[in-house]
C-alpha cells in the first residue's frame, strides 16, 4: 500500500480502489455516500489485502 493510495483513499475513497474491480468500487462508493468515514475505512481495508 503506497502513500499515494492512502492519501487518495482519505480524499476520495472510490478512486483509490479503481484497480480492485467493479465490486470493490461499488461497495466503497456506497459506503462513502452513507458516510465518509465508512468509505475511508473500507478503502483502506481493501487496499491492505493482497
N, CA and C of each residue as an Amber inpcrd file, in Angstrom:
protein
   150
   0.8620000  -1.1640000   0.0000000   0.0000000   0.0000000   0.0000000
   0.9120000   1.2320000   0.0000000   0.7960000   2.0280000  -1.0450000
   1.6640000   3.1870000  -1.1760000   1.0510000   4.4080000  -0.4920000
   1.8770000   5.3820000  -0.2810000   1.4350000   6.6200000   0.3700000
   0.4060000   7.3550000  -0.4790000   0.5780000   7.3140000  -1.7880000
  -0.3720000   7.9760000  -2.6830000  -1.7380000   7.3300000  -2.5730000
  -1.7830000   5.9990000  -2.5050000  -3.0630000   5.2990000  -2.3650000
  -3.7340000   5.6270000  -1.0380000  -2.9590000   5.7260000   0.0240000
  -3.5230000   6.0570000   1.3270000  -4.1160000   7.4610000   1.3100000
  -3.3850000   8.4050000   0.7620000  -3.9020000   9.7790000   0.6670000
  -5.1300000   9.8440000  -0.2310000  -5.1110000   9.1030000  -1.3120000
  -6.2560000   9.0780000  -2.2130000  -7.4700000   8.4360000  -1.5560000
  -7.2500000   7.4290000  -0.7180000  -8.3740000   6.8020000  -0.0290000
  -8.9590000   7.7130000   1.0400000  -8.1830000   8.6400000   1.5390000
  -8.7090000   9.6030000   2.5010000  -9.4680000  10.7120000   1.7890000
  -8.9610000  11.1480000   0.6430000  -9.6010000  12.2430000  -0.0860000
 -10.8390000  11.7600000  -0.8390000 -10.7090000  10.7230000  -1.6410000
 -11.8180000  10.1800000  -2.4240000 -11.6850000   8.6640000  -2.4800000
 -12.2870000   7.9510000  -1.5370000 -12.0920000   6.5050000  -1.4030000
 -12.3730000   5.6570000  -2.6480000 -13.4440000   5.8910000  -3.4250000
 -13.6730000   5.0110000  -4.5790000 -12.5580000   5.0700000  -5.6310000
 -11.9160000   6.1910000  -5.7580000 -10.8400000   6.3110000  -6.7350000
  -9.6020000   5.5190000  -6.3160000  -9.4400000   5.3100000  -5.0350000
  -8.2610000   4.5840000  -4.5520000  -8.3350000   3.0950000  -4.8690000
  -9.5370000   2.5520000  -5.0330000  -9.6910000   1.1100000  -5.2690000
 -10.1140000   0.8030000  -6.6960000  -9.7840000   1.6820000  -7.6320000
 -10.2460000   1.5180000  -9.0100000  -9.7160000   0.2560000  -9.6760000
  -8.5540000  -0.2320000  -9.2880000  -7.9910000  -1.4160000  -9.9380000
  -8.3260000  -2.7200000  -9.2220000  -9.1540000  -2.6470000  -8.1920000
  -9.5360000  -3.8500000  -7.4450000 -10.8090000  -4.4980000  -7.9710000
 -11.4460000  -3.9060000  -8.9500000 -12.6390000  -4.4930000  -9.5390000
 -13.8740000  -3.6530000  -9.2870000 -14.8920000  -3.9550000 -10.0650000
 -16.1230000  -3.1740000 -10.0220000 -16.8510000  -3.3360000  -8.6820000
 -16.8220000  -4.5260000  -8.1160000 -17.4960000  -4.7620000  -6.8440000
 -16.9170000  -3.9330000  -5.7180000 -15.6100000  -3.8320000  -5.6870000
 -14.9580000  -3.0340000  -4.6490000 -15.2860000  -1.5540000  -4.8000000
 -15.3060000  -1.0970000  -6.0370000 -15.6280000   0.3140000  -6.2780000
 -17.0540000   0.6110000  -5.8280000 -17.9850000  -0.2880000  -6.1550000
 -19.3830000  -0.0710000  -5.7870000 -19.5900000  -0.0990000  -4.2740000
 -18.9300000  -1.0210000  -3.5970000 -19.0430000  -1.1000000  -2.1390000
 -18.4980000   0.1600000  -1.4860000 -17.3310000   0.5900000  -1.9140000
 -16.7170000   1.7800000  -1.3310000 -17.5260000   3.0280000  -1.6780000
 -18.0620000   3.0920000  -2.8900000 -18.8840000   4.2290000  -3.2890000
 -20.1600000   4.2970000  -2.4550000 -20.7920000   3.1610000  -2.2390000
 -22.0000000   3.1220000  -1.4110000 -21.7000000   3.5290000   0.0270000
 -20.6300000   3.0180000   0.5880000 -20.2720000   3.3800000   1.9550000
 -19.8600000   4.8410000   2.0680000 -19.2310000   5.3750000   1.0340000
 -18.8620000   6.7890000   1.0390000 -20.1010000   7.6620000   0.9860000
 -21.1010000   7.2450000   0.2300000 -22.3570000   8.0110000   0.1760000
 -23.1000000   7.9650000   1.5060000 -23.0070000   6.8510000   2.2020000
 -23.6650000   6.7340000   3.5030000 -22.9200000   7.5080000   4.5870000
 -21.6530000   7.6490000   4.4160000 -20.8250000   8.3760000   5.3730000
 -19.3870000   8.3080000   4.9190000 -18.6930000   9.3990000   5.0540000
 -17.3410000   9.4630000   4.5210000 -16.3990000   8.5030000   5.2480000
 -16.5130000   8.4210000   6.5540000 -15.5960000   7.5840000   7.3430000
 -15.7400000   6.0960000   7.0150000 -16.9560000   5.5360000   6.8930000
 -17.0330000   4.1210000   6.4870000 -16.4150000   3.8540000   5.1170000
 -16.5170000   4.8040000   4.2000000 -15.8960000   4.6450000   2.8920000
 -14.3890000   4.6210000   2.9770000 -13.8360000   5.4770000   3.8170000
 -12.3820000   5.5130000   4.0020000 -11.9030000   4.2120000   4.6440000
 -12.6190000   3.7470000   5.6370000 -12.2230000   2.5020000   6.3120000
 -12.2870000   1.3250000   5.3490000 -13.3580000   1.2420000   4.5640000
 -13.4860000   0.1430000   3.5970000 -12.3800000   0.2100000   2.5460000
 -12.0720000   1.4010000   2.0740000 -10.9980000   1.5360000   1.0790000
  -9.6570000   1.1050000   1.6570000  -9.3840000   1.4800000   2.8800000
  -8.1140000   1.0960000   3.4970000  -8.0460000  -0.4200000   3.7150000
  -9.1660000  -1.0310000   4.0880000  -9.1850000  -2.4780000   4.2730000
  -8.9740000  -3.1920000   2.9460000  -9.6430000  -2.7270000   1.8960000
  -9.4850000  -3.3500000   0.5790000  -8.0510000  -3.1810000   0.0730000
  -7.4740000  -2.0130000   0.2790000  -6.1030000  -1.7900000  -0.1670000
  -5.0860000  -2.5930000   0.6410000  -5.4130000  -2.9070000   1.8720000
  -4.4860000  -3.6490000   2.7210000  -4.4210000  -5.1320000   2.3540000
  -5.4890000  -5.6620000   1.7290000  -5.4880000  -7.0660000   1.3170000
  -4.6920000  -7.2160000   0.0350000  -4.0460000  -8.3480000  -0.0940000
  -3.2260000  -8.5800000  -1.2980000  -4.0390000  -9.1860000  -2.3700000
